[in-house]
């Protein structure tokens, strides 16, 4: 399970990095259709990976902190306390 958790977090981080790179490129090439398509695909993959991680383990950000009507963010290990770091 720990390996799966680490793998999934690495996927989230990798996809997040690709989004930042695409955003930076789009800042200087805002009309590039290929870059926009790439960004949209990466964003979809990122959202799916985050949703999968949060469903299996814990919220990654405070944006996902409410679970079943309670503030679950504070109940989970803090990002720097997680074993995948």
C-alpha positions in Angstrom: 0.0 0.0 0.0 2.8 2.4 0.8 4.3 1.9 -2.6 0.9 2.6 -4.3 0.5 5.7 -2.2 4.0 7.0 -3.1 3.4 6.2 -6.8 0.1 8.0 -6.9 1.6 11.1 -5.1 4.5 11.1 -7.6 1.9 11.1 -10.4 0.1 14.0 -8.8 3.4 15.9 -8.5 4.5 15.1 -12.0 1.2 16.2 -13.5 1.3 19.3 -11.4 4.7 20.2 -12.7 3.6 19.7 -16.3 0.7 22.1 -15.7 3.0 24.8 -14.3 5.3 24.4 -17.4 2.4 24.6 -19.7 1.1 27.6 -17.9 4.4 29.4 -18.3 4.5 28.5 -22.0 1.0 29.8 -22.5 1.9 33.1 -20.8 4.1 33.8 -23.8 2.1 31.9 -26.4 -1.5 32.4 -25.5 -2.9 31.5 -28.9 -1.0 28.2 -29.3 -3.7 25.6 -29.9 -1.4 22.7 -29.3 -0.3 24.1 -25.9 -3.9 24.7 -24.9 -4.9 21.2 -25.9 -1.9 19.8 -24.0 -2.8 21.9 -20.9 -6.4 20.8 -20.9 -5.4 17.1 -21.2 -2.8 17.4 -18.4 -5.4 19.3 -16.2 -7.9 16.5 -16.6 -5.3 13.9 -15.7 -4.1 16.0 -12.8 -7.7 16.3 -11.4 -8.2 12.6 -11.8 -5.0 11.7 -10.0 -5.8 14.2 -7.2 -9.3 12.8 -6.8 -8.0 9.2 -6.7 -5.3 10.1 -4.1 -7.8 12.0 -1.9 -10.4 9.2 -2.1 -7.9 6.6 -1.1 -5.7 8.5 1.4 -6.3 12.1 2.5 -7.0 15.6 1.2 -3.9 17.1 -0.6 -4.9 20.7 -0.1 -7.4 22.6 2.0 -9.6 23.0 -1.1 -10.6 19.3 -0.5 -10.6 19.6 3.3 -14.4 19.0 3.9 -15.2 15.3 3.9 -18.7 14.0 4.9 -19.6 17.4 6.3 -16.6 17.8 8.6 -13.3 19.6 8.3 -11.1 16.6 7.6 -8.0 18.5 6.6 -7.0 19.0 10.2 -7.5 15.4 11.0 -5.0 14.1 8.4 -1.2 14.2 8.6 0.1 17.6 7.5 1.8 17.6 4.0 5.3 17.6 5.6 4.3 14.7 7.9 3.3 12.3 5.1 5.4 9.3 4.4 5.5 10.0 0.6 7.6 13.1 1.2 
